[in-house]
Amino acid sequence: MVDDFLKQQGLVLRTTLLPPPPRPDLAAPAALSANGRRAFETYLTSPPHKAFAFAPDGSFGWQTARRTKEAAKSGALSACQQHAVNCNIAFVDDAPAH
């Protein structure tokens, strides 16, 4: 039924999937362990709004798919602070935090 409707509107289904969006060109914080770098790679390809926090000892936390940047930042800090007290937001969405 949907296919017929689309055809009547001059629209057709794609035969191939659209390519994924490009990966942001951001380097993982140097303090991260192998596990932290894997988490950072997942963070990079996750949808907004998102934030990544880490501490100098390599502890980290991140949140993704939040309604606002502030909610993502708050969640990332909270997740990081479960493992360290000196966490800072390093990235928000696809840019370094300021």
N, C-alpha and C positions, 0 to 999 in steps of 0.2 A: 504494500500500500504506500509506504513512504517512497520507495524507488519510483513508483508510477507518478506520484505527486511531483517529485523532483524533475522527472523527465518532462512533465507537462509545463514546468516552469523554465525549461531550457537548461536545467542543471543536471549534471551527471555525477555519479560517484567516481572518486579517484580509483585508479587501478593500483596505485602504489601509495604507501604512507609518506607523509611529509617528513623531511629530515628533521632530526632533533635540533633545537636551537644550539648555537655555538656555545662551547664551554667558556665561561669567563676566564680571562687571562690573569689569574691571581695565584700567587705562590702560597703554599701552606706555611704557617709560622714554623720557624726552625726548631722550636722547643718541642714540637709534637713527636710522639713515638710513631712507629709504623701503624699502629691502630688509629692514632689520631689523624695521620695523613689519609688513611682510608676513609675515615669519617668526613674529613674535609673534602675529599673528592665527591662523596655523596652529597654533601652540603652544596657544592658548586652547581650540581645539576638539579637541585631541588627548586621547587617553585617559590616565588615571593609570597608574602614578606618573610624574610629569613634573617637570622643573625648567628654569628659564630663568635664565641668567647673562649679565651684560653688564659692560663696562668703561666708564669715563668717555669714552673716545675713540669709543664707538659699537660697538666689537667685541662680539660676542655668541656664544652657543652654547646649545643646548638639547637635551634628551633626553626621550623619551616612551616610554610602555609598558614601563617597567622594573618589576622585581619589588618593589623597595622605594624609598622616598623617598630613602634614602641613595645607592642606585645611580644614581638619576636626577640627584641633585645632583652626584655625582662625575663623571658623564658630561658634564653641562652645563658644569661648570668646566673639564674637560679640553678640550672643544670650543672654549670661549671662549679658553682659554690658548694655543691654536694661533695666535692673532692679537694677543693682548695679555697683559701680565703681571699687571695689577691688576684681575682679574675678581672679581665677587662674585655670589652667588646672589641674585636679586631675587624670584623666585616659585617656590613649590613647590606642585604640584598647582594648585588654583584659589585660592591665597591668597598675599599678600606673605610673603616669608621674614622670619623674626625673627632 
